[in-house]
Amino acid sequence: MAYLGKIMNYGFHFNAFPQTFHSAKEISKKMTPAEKMLWHELRNRNLSGCKFRRQHPVGKYIVDFFCSQSRLVIEIDGGIHDDEEIRELDINRGAELERLGLTVIRFRNEAVINDIETVLSEIESVLDEIQTSPPLQIGEGAGG
């Protein structure tokens, strides 16, 4: 992809700035053990034939995993997300992503590490639900 202006305007990057792409590349080199474990299961269309990207720029955010065909964001949360301030930021971030017409699901590091099969089953259920639901218009989001 060639960068031709001030803002990246590619389909499912939602106008991410070039610095966000640079940051995403750096973050992808420092994945947590839980992220690595889930990535191993998601990569190469291993789950429901869906293509996932890791550390993907979406607007001003970098999401852990993103499937553009299903407009699904998967976030993996560690202990820092127990902090009240961080939880509030997560809620606002999720709402902003949903306003873009994306579905956001979150899992704890421990769930991925200790019960990956249940996590994968939940992701497949969400993918099935998305594929059988009528498409949302951008900006509609979940819950209006």
MIGUSE-261708 format. One record per residue: x, y, z of N, C-alpha, C, O in turn; residue in three letters. Coordinates in Angstrom, 1 decimal, always signed. Layout:
! MIGUSE-261708
NODE      npx      npy      npz     capx     capy     capz      cpx      cpy      cpz      opx      opy      opz   rest
NODE        X        Y        Z        X        Y        Z        X        Y        Z        X        Y        Z    ALA
...
! end
This chain:
! MIGUSE-261708
NODE      npx      npy      npz     capx     capy     capz      cpx      cpy      cpz      opx      opy      opz   rest
NODE     +0.8     -1.2     +0.0     +0.0     +0.0     +0.0     +0.9     +1.2     +0.0     +1.8     +1.3     +0.8    MET
NODE     +0.6     +2.1     -0.9     +1.3     +3.4     -0.9     +0.6     +4.4     -0.1     -0.6     +4.5     -0.1    ALA
NODE     +1.3     +5.2     +0.6     +0.8     +6.3     +1.4     +0.8     +7.6     +0.5     +1.9     +8.0     +0.1    TYR
NODE     -0.4     +8.1     +0.3     -0.4     +9.2     -0.7     -1.0    +10.5     -0.1     -1.1    +11.5     -0.8    LEU
NODE     -1.3    +10.6     +1.2     -1.8    +11.8     +1.7     -1.6    +11.8     +3.2     -0.8    +11.0     +3.8    GLY
NODE     -2.3    +12.8     +3.9     -2.1    +12.9     +5.4     -2.8    +11.8     +6.1     -2.4    +11.5     +7.3    LYS
NODE     -3.9    +11.2     +5.6     -4.6    +10.2     +6.3     -4.8     +9.0     +5.4     -5.0     +9.1     +4.2    ILE
NODE     -4.6     +7.8     +6.1     -4.7     +6.6     +5.3     -6.2     +6.4     +5.2     -7.0     +6.4     +6.1    MET
NODE     -6.7     +6.2     +4.0     -8.1     +6.1     +3.7     -8.4     +4.8     +3.0     -9.0     +4.8     +1.9    ASN
NODE     -8.1     +3.7     +3.7     -8.3     +2.4     +3.1     -9.5     +1.8     +3.8     -9.8     +2.1     +5.0    TYR
NODE    -10.3     +0.9     +3.1    -11.5     +0.4     +3.6    -11.7     +0.2     +5.1    -12.6     +0.8     +5.6    GLY
NODE    -11.0     -0.6     +5.7    -11.3     -1.0     +7.1    -10.2     -0.5     +8.0     -9.9     -1.1     +9.1    PHE
NODE     -9.6     +0.7     +7.7     -8.7     +1.3     +8.6     -9.4     +2.6     +9.2     -8.9     +3.2    +10.1    HIS
NODE    -10.5     +3.0     +8.6    -11.3     +4.1     +9.1    -10.5     +5.3     +9.3    -10.5     +5.9    +10.4    PHE
NODE     -9.7     +5.7     +8.3     -8.9     +6.9     +8.3     -7.9     +7.0     +9.4     -7.6     +8.0    +10.0    ASN
NODE     -7.2     +5.9     +9.6     -6.1     +5.8    +10.6     -4.9     +6.7    +10.1     -4.7     +6.7     +8.9    ALA
NODE     -4.3     +7.4    +11.0     -3.1     +8.2    +10.7     -1.9     +7.3    +10.5     -1.8     +6.2    +11.1    PHE
NODE     -0.9     +7.8     +9.8     +0.3     +7.0     +9.5     +1.0     +6.6    +10.8     +1.5     +5.5    +10.9    PRO
NODE     +1.0     +7.4    +11.8     +1.6     +7.1    +13.1     +1.0     +5.8    +13.7     +1.6     +5.0    +14.4    GLN
NODE     -0.3     +5.7    +13.5     -1.1     +4.5    +14.1     -0.6     +3.3    +13.4     -0.4     +2.2    +14.1    THR
NODE     -0.3     +3.3    +12.1     +0.2     +2.1    +11.4     +1.6     +1.8    +12.0     +1.9     +0.6    +12.2    PHE
NODE     +2.4     +2.8    +12.2     +3.8     +2.6    +12.7     +3.7     +1.9    +14.1     +4.4     +1.0    +14.4    HIS
NODE     +2.8     +2.5    +14.9     +2.6     +2.0    +16.3     +2.1     +0.5    +16.3     +2.6     -0.3    +17.0    SER
NODE     +1.2     +0.2    +15.4     +0.7     -1.1    +15.2     +1.8     -2.1    +14.9     +1.8     -3.2    +15.4    ALA
NODE     +2.7     -1.7    +14.0     +3.8     -2.6    +13.6     +4.7     -2.9    +14.8     +5.1     -4.0    +15.0    LYS
NODE     +4.9     -1.9    +15.6     +5.8     -2.1    +16.8     +5.1     -2.9    +17.8     +5.7     -3.8    +18.4    GLU
NODE     +3.8     -2.7    +18.0     +3.0     -3.5    +19.0     +3.0     -4.9    +18.6     +3.0     -5.8    +19.5    ILE
NODE     +2.9     -5.2    +17.3     +2.7     -6.6    +16.9     +4.0     -7.4    +17.2     +4.0     -8.6    +17.2    SER
NODE     +5.1     -6.7    +17.4     +6.4     -7.4    +17.8     +6.4     -7.8    +19.3     +7.2     -8.6    +19.7    LYS
NODE     +5.4     -7.2    +20.1     +5.4     -7.4    +21.5     +4.1     -8.0    +22.0     +3.6     -7.6    +23.0    LYS
NODE     +3.6     -9.0    +21.3     +2.3     -9.6    +21.6     +2.5    -10.4    +23.0     +3.5    -10.9    +23.3    MET
NODE     +1.4    -10.4    +23.7     +1.4    -11.1    +25.0     +1.2    -12.6    +24.7     +0.9    -13.0    +23.6    THR
NODE     +1.5    -13.5    +25.7     +1.4    -14.9    +25.4     -0.1    -15.2    +25.0     -0.3    -16.1    +24.1    PRO
NODE     -1.1    -14.6    +25.6     -2.4    -14.9    +25.2     -2.7    -14.5    +23.8     -3.4    -15.2    +23.1    ALA
NODE     -2.2    -13.3    +23.4     -2.4    -12.8    +22.0     -1.7    -13.8    +21.0     -2.3    -14.1    +20.0    GLU
NODE     -0.5    -14.2    +21.4     +0.2    -15.2    +20.5     -0.6    -16.5    +20.4     -0.7    -17.0    +19.3    LYS
NODE     -1.1    -16.9    +21.5     -1.9    -18.2    +21.5     -3.2    -18.1    +20.6     -3.4    -18.9    +19.8    MET
NODE     -3.9    -17.0    +20.7     -5.1    -16.8    +19.9     -4.7    -16.5    +18.5     -5.4    -17.0    +17.6    LEU
NODE     -3.7    -15.8    +18.2     -3.2    -15.5    +16.8     -2.9    -16.8    +16.1     -3.2    -17.0    +15.0    TRP
NODE     -2.3    -17.8    +16.8     -2.0    -19.1    +16.3     -3.3    -19.8    +15.8     -3.2    -20.5    +14.7    HIS
NODE     -4.4    -19.6    +16.5     -5.6    -20.2    +16.1     -6.4    -19.4    +15.0     -7.2    -20.0    +14.3    GLU
NODE     -6.2    -18.1    +14.9     -6.9    -17.3    +14.0     -6.3    -17.1    +12.7     -6.9    -17.0    +11.6    LEU
NODE     -5.0    -17.2    +12.6     -4.2    -16.9    +11.4     -4.5    -17.9    +10.3     -5.0    -19.0    +10.6    ARG
NODE     -4.2    -17.5     +9.1     -4.3    -18.4     +7.9     -5.8    -18.9     +7.7     -6.0    -20.1     +7.3    ASN
NODE     -6.8    -18.1     +8.1     -8.2    -18.5     +7.9     -8.5    -19.8     +8.6     -9.4    -20.6     +8.2    ARG
NODE     -7.9    -20.1     +9.8     -8.1    -21.3    +10.5     -9.5    -21.3    +11.2    -10.0    -22.4    +11.4    ASN
NODE    -10.1    -20.2    +11.5    -11.4    -20.2    +12.2    -12.5    -19.8    +11.2    -12.5    -18.6    +10.8    LEU
NODE    -13.4    -20.7    +10.9    -14.5    -20.4    +10.1    -14.1    -19.8     +8.7    -15.0    -19.2     +8.0    SER
NODE    -12.9    -20.0     +8.3    -12.5    -19.5     +7.0    -12.3    -18.0     +6.9    -12.2    -17.4     +5.8    GLY
NODE    -12.4    -17.3     +8.1    -12.3    -15.9     +8.1    -10.8    -15.4     +8.2    -10.0    -16.0     +9.0    CYS
NODE    -10.5    -14.3     +7.5     -9.2    -13.7     +7.6     -9.2    -12.7     +8.7     -9.9    -11.8     +8.7    LYS
NODE     -8.3    -12.9     +9.6     -8.1    -12.0    +10.7     -6.7    -11.3    +10.5     -5.8    -11.9    +10.0    PHE
NODE     -6.7    -10.1    +11.0     -5.4     -9.3    +11.1     -5.1     -9.0    +12.5     -6.0     -8.9    +13.3    ARG
NODE     -3.8     -9.0    +12.9     -3.5     -8.7    +14.3     -3.0     -7.3    +14.4     -2.4     -6.7    +13.4    ARG
NODE     -3.2     -6.7    +15.5     -2.7     -5.3    +15.8     -3.1     -4.4    +14.6     -2.2     -3.8    +13.9    GLN
NODE     -4.4     -4.3    +14.3     -4.9     -3.6    +13.1     -5.3     -2.2    +13.5     -6.2     -2.0    +14.4    HIS
NODE     -4.9     -1.2    +12.7     -5.3     +0.2    +12.9     -6.8     +0.4    +12.5     -7.1     +0.0    +11.4    PRO
NODE     -7.6     +0.9    +13.4     -9.0     +1.2    +13.1     -9.2     +2.6    +13.7     -9.3     +2.8    +14.9    VAL
NODE     -9.3     +3.6    +12.8     -9.4     +5.0    +13.3     -8.2     +5.4    +14.1     -7.0     +5.2    +13.7    GLY
NODE     -8.5     +5.9    +15.3     -7.4     +6.2    +16.2     -6.9     +5.1    +17.1     -6.0     +5.3    +18.0    LYS
NODE     -7.5     +3.9    +16.9     -7.2     +2.8    +17.8     -6.4     +1.7    +17.0     -6.3     +1.7    +15.8    TYR
NODE     -5.7     +0.9    +17.8     -5.1     -0.3    +17.3     -5.8     -1.5    +18.0     -5.7     -1.6    +19.2    ILE
NODE     -6.6     -2.3    +17.3     -7.3     -3.4    +17.9     -6.4     -4.6    +17.8     -5.6     -4.8    +16.9    VAL
NODE     -6.6     -5.5    +18.8     -5.8     -6.7    +18.9     -6.0     -7.6    +17.6     -5.0     -8.0    +17.0    ASP
NODE     -7.3     -7.9    +17.3     -7.6     -8.7    +16.1     -8.8     -8.2    +15.4     -9.7     -7.7    +16.0    PHE
NODE     -8.7     -8.2    +14.0     -9.8     -7.7    +13.2    -10.1     -8.5    +12.0     -9.2     -9.0    +11.3    PHE
NODE    -11.4     -8.8    +11.8    -11.9     -9.5    +10.6    -12.7     -8.5     +9.8    -13.8     -8.2    +10.3    CYS
NODE    -12.2     -8.1     +8.7    -12.9     -7.1     +7.9    -14.2     -7.6     +7.3    -15.2     -6.9     +7.3    SER
NODE    -14.2     -8.9     +6.9    -15.4     -9.4     +6.2    -16.6     -9.5     +7.2    -17.7     -9.4     +6.7    GLN
NODE    -16.3     -9.7     +8.5    -17.4     -9.8     +9.4    -17.5     -8.5    +10.3    -18.3     -8.4    +11.1    SER
NODE    -16.5     -7.6    +10.1    -16.5     -6.4    +10.9    -16.4     -6.7    +12.4    -17.1     -6.1    +13.2    ARG
NODE    -15.6     -7.7    +12.7    -15.4     -8.1    +14.1    -14.1     -7.7    +14.6    -13.0     -7.9    +14.0    LEU
NODE    -14.1     -7.1    +15.8    -12.9     -6.8    +16.6    -12.9     -7.7    +17.8    -13.9     -7.9    +18.5    VAL
NODE    -11.7     -8.3    +18.0    -11.5     -9.1    +19.2    -10.4     -8.4    +20.0     -9.3     -8.1    +19.5    ILE
NODE    -10.7     -8.2    +21.3     -9.7     -7.6    +22.2     -9.4     -8.6    +23.3    -10.3     -9.3    +23.8    GLU
NODE     -8.1     -8.7    +23.7     -7.6     -9.5    +24.8     -7.2     -8.6    +25.9     -6.3     -7.8    +25.7    ILE
NODE     -7.7     -8.8    +27.1     -7.5     -7.9    +28.2     -6.7     -8.6    +29.3     -7.0     -9.7    +29.7    ASP
NODE     -5.7     -7.9    +29.8     -4.9     -8.3    +31.0     -5.4     -7.6    +32.2     -6.5     -7.0    +32.2    GLY
NODE     -4.7     -7.8    +33.3     -5.1     -7.3    +34.6     -5.3     -5.8    +34.7     -6.0     -5.3    +35.5    GLY
NODE     -4.5     -5.0    +33.8     -4.7     -3.6    +33.8     -6.1     -3.1    +33.5     -6.5     -2.0    +33.9    ILE
NODE     -6.8     -4.0    +32.8     -8.2     -3.6    +32.4     -9.2     -3.7    +33.6    -10.4     -3.4    +33.5    HIS
NODE     -8.7     -4.2    +34.8     -9.5     -4.2    +36.0     -9.5     -2.8    +36.6    -10.4     -2.5    +37.4    ASP
NODE     -8.6     -1.9    +36.3     -8.6     -0.6    +36.8     -9.8     +0.2    +36.3    -10.2     +0.1    +35.2    ASP
NODE    -10.4     +0.9    +37.2    -11.7     +1.6    +36.9    -11.5     +2.6    +35.7    -12.4     +2.7    +34.9    GLU
NODE    -10.4     +3.3    +35.7    -10.2     +4.3    +34.6    -10.0     +3.6    +33.3    -10.6     +4.0    +32.3    GLU
NODE     -9.3     +2.5    +33.3     -9.0     +1.7    +32.1    -10.4     +1.1    +31.6    -10.6     +1.1    +30.4    ILE
NODE    -11.2     +0.6    +32.6    -12.5     +0.0    +32.2    -13.3     +1.1    +31.5    -14.0     +0.8    +30.5    ARG
NODE    -13.3     +2.3    +32.0    -14.1     +3.4    +31.4    -13.6     +3.7    +30.0    -14.4     +3.9    +29.1    GLU
NODE    -12.3     +3.7    +29.8    -11.7     +3.9    +28.5    -12.1     +2.8    +27.5    -12.4     +3.0    +26.4    LEU
NODE    -12.1     +1.6    +28.0    -12.5     +0.4    +27.2    -14.0     +0.5    +26.8    -14.3     +0.2    +25.6    ASP
NODE    -14.8     +1.0    +27.7    -16.2     +1.2    +27.4    -16.4     +2.2    +26.3    -17.1     +2.0    +25.3    ILE
NODE    -15.7     +3.3    +26.4    -15.8     +4.4    +25.4    -15.2     +4.0    +24.1    -15.8     +4.3    +23.0    ASN
NODE    -14.1     +3.3    +24.1    -13.4     +2.8    +22.9    -14.4     +1.8    +22.2    -14.6     +1.9    +21.0    ARG
NODE    -15.0     +0.9    +22.9    -15.9     -0.1    +22.4    -17.1     +0.6    +21.7    -17.5     +0.2    +20.6    GLY
NODE    -17.6     +1.7    +22.4    -18.8     +2.4    +21.8    -18.4     +3.1    +20.5    -19.2     +3.1    +19.6    ALA
NODE    -17.2     +3.7    +20.5    -16.7     +4.3    +19.3    -16.6     +3.4    +18.1    -17.0     +3.6    +17.0    GLU
NODE    -16.0     +2.2    +18.4    -15.9     +1.2    +17.4    -17.2     +0.7    +16.9    -17.4     +0.4    +15.7    LEU
NODE    -18.2     +0.5    +17.8    -19.5     +0.1    +17.4    -20.2     +1.1    +16.6    -21.0     +0.8    +15.7    GLU
NODE    -19.9     +2.4    +16.8    -20.5     +3.5    +16.0    -20.0     +3.4    +14.6    -20.7     +3.9    +13.6    ARG
NODE    -18.9     +2.7    +14.4    -18.3     +2.5    +13.0    -19.0     +1.3    +12.4    -18.6     +0.9    +11.2    LEU
NODE    -19.9     +0.6    +13.1    -20.5     -0.5    +12.6    -19.8     -1.8    +12.8    -20.1     -2.8    +12.2    GLY
NODE    -18.9     -1.8    +13.8    -18.1     -3.0    +14.2    -18.7     -3.7    +15.4    -19.3     -3.0    +16.2    LEU
NODE    -18.5     -5.0    +15.5    -18.8     -5.8    +16.6    -17.6     -6.0    +17.4    -16.5     -6.3    +16.9    THR
NODE    -17.6     -5.7    +18.7    -16.4     -5.8    +19.6    -16.7     -6.9    +20.6    -17.7     -6.8    +21.4    VAL
NODE    -15.8     -7.9    +20.7    -15.9     -8.8    +21.8    -14.5     -8.8    +22.6    -13.5     -8.6    +22.0    ILE
NODE    -14.6     -9.1    +23.9    -13.4     -9.0    +24.7    -13.3    -10.4    +25.5    -14.3    -11.0    +25.9    ARG
NODE    -12.0    -10.7    +25.7    -11.7    -11.9    +26.5    -10.5    -11.6    +27.4     -9.7    -10.8    +27.1    PHE
NODE    -10.5    -12.2    +28.5     -9.4    -12.1    +29.5     -8.3    -12.9    +29.0     -8.5    -14.0    +28.4    ARG
NODE     -7.0    -12.5    +29.3     -5.9    -13.3    +29.1     -6.0    -14.7    +29.6     -5.7    -15.7    +28.9    ASN
NODE     -6.5    -14.8    +30.8     -6.7    -16.1    +31.5     -7.6    -17.0    +30.7     -7.4    -18.2    +30.7    GLU
NODE     -8.7    -16.5    +30.2     -9.6    -17.3    +29.4     -8.9    -17.9    +28.2     -9.1    -19.1    +27.9    ALA
NODE     -8.2    -17.1    +27.5     -7.5    -17.5    +26.3     -6.5    -18.6    +26.7     -6.4    -19.7    +26.0    VAL
NODE     -5.7    -18.4    +27.7     -4.6    -19.3    +28.1     -5.2    -20.6    +28.7     -4.7    -21.7    +28.4    ILE
NODE     -6.2    -20.5    +29.5     -6.7    -21.7    +30.2     -7.8    -22.4    +29.5     -8.1    -23.6    +29.8    ASN
NODE     -8.5    -21.7    +28.6     -9.7    -22.4    +27.9     -9.8    -21.9    +26.5    -10.9    -21.3    +26.2    ASP
NODE     -8.8    -22.1    +25.7     -8.8    -21.6    +24.3    -10.0    -22.1    +23.5    -10.5    -21.4    +22.7    ILE
NODE    -10.4    -23.4    +23.8    -11.5    -24.0    +23.0    -12.8    -23.2    +23.2    -13.6    -23.0    +22.3    GLU
NODE    -13.1    -22.8    +24.5    -14.3    -22.0    +24.8    -14.2    -20.7    +24.1    -15.2    -20.2    +23.5    THR
NODE    -13.1    -20.0    +24.1    -12.9    -18.7    +23.5    -13.2    -18.9    +22.0    -13.9    -18.1    +21.4    VAL
NODE    -12.6    -19.9    +21.3    -12.8    -20.1    +19.9    -14.2    -20.4    +19.6    -14.8    -19.9    +18.6    LEU
NODE    -14.9    -21.1    +20.4    -16.3    -21.4    +20.2    -17.1    -20.2    +20.3    -18.1    -20.0    +19.5    SER
NODE    -16.8    -19.3    +21.3    -17.6    -18.0    +21.4    -17.3    -17.1    +20.2    -18.3    -16.5    +19.7    GLU
NODE    -16.1    -17.1    +19.7    -15.8    -16.3    +18.5    -16.6    -16.9    +17.3    -17.2    -16.1    +16.6    ILE
NODE    -16.6    -18.2    +17.1    -17.4    -18.8    +16.1    -18.9    -18.5    +16.2    -19.5    -18.2    +15.2    GLU
NODE    -19.4    -18.5    +17.4    -20.8    -18.1    +17.6    -21.1    -16.7    +17.2    -22.1    -16.4    +16.5    SER
NODE    -20.2    -15.8    +17.5    -20.4    -14.4    +17.1    -20.3    -14.3    +15.6    -21.1    -13.5    +15.0    VAL
NODE    -19.3    -15.0    +15.0    -19.2    -14.9    +13.5    -20.5    -15.5    +12.9    -20.9    -14.9    +11.9    LEU
NODE    -21.0    -16.5    +13.4    -22.2    -17.1    +12.8    -23.4    -16.1    +12.9    -24.2    -15.9    +12.0    ASP
NODE    -23.5    -15.5    +14.1    -24.6    -14.5    +14.4    -24.4    -13.3    +13.4    -25.4    -12.8    +12.8    GLU
NODE    -23.2    -12.8    +13.2    -23.0    -11.7    +12.3    -23.4    -12.1    +10.9    -24.0    -11.3    +10.2    ILE
NODE    -23.0    -13.3    +10.5    -23.2    -13.7     +9.1    -24.7    -13.9     +8.8    -25.1    -13.8     +7.6    GLN
NODE    -25.5    -14.2     +9.8    -26.9    -14.4     +9.6    -27.8    -13.1     +9.9    -29.0    -13.1     +9.7    THR
NODE    -27.1    -12.1    +10.4    -27.8    -10.8    +10.7    -27.8     -9.9     +9.5    -26.9    -10.0     +8.7    SER
NODE    -28.9     -9.1     +9.3    -28.8     -8.1     +8.3    -27.7     -7.1     +8.5    -27.4     -6.8     +9.7    PRO
NODE    -27.0     -6.7     +7.5    -25.9     -5.8     +7.6    -26.3     -4.4     +8.2    -27.4     -3.9     +7.9    PRO
NODE    -25.4     -3.9     +9.1    -25.7     -2.6     +9.7    -25.1     -1.5     +8.7    -24.2     -1.8     +8.0    LEU
NODE    -25.7     -0.4     +8.8    -25.2     +0.8     +8.0    -24.1     +1.4     +8.9    -24.2     +1.4    +10.1    GLN
NODE    -23.0     +1.9     +8.3    -22.0     +2.5     +9.0    -22.6     +3.6     +9.9    -23.4     +4.5     +9.4    ILE
NODE    -22.2     +3.7    +11.1    -22.6     +4.7    +12.1    -23.8     +4.2    +12.9    -24.2     +4.8    +13.9    GLY
NODE    -24.5     +3.1    +12.5    -25.6     +2.6    +13.2    -25.2     +1.9    +14.5    -25.8     +2.1    +15.5    GLU
NODE    -24.1     +1.1    +14.4    -23.6     +0.4    +15.6    -24.6     -0.5    +16.3    -25.7     -0.6    +15.9    GLY
NODE    -24.1     -1.2    +17.3    -25.0     -2.1    +18.0    -25.7     -1.3    +19.1    -25.1     -0.5    +19.8    ALA
NODE    -27.0     -1.5    +19.1    -27.8     -0.8    +20.1    -28.2     +0.6    +19.7    -28.6     +1.4    +20.5    GLY
NODE    -28.0     +1.0    +18.4    -28.5     +2.2    +17.9    -27.6     +3.3    +17.8    -27.9     +4.4    +17.4    GLY
! end
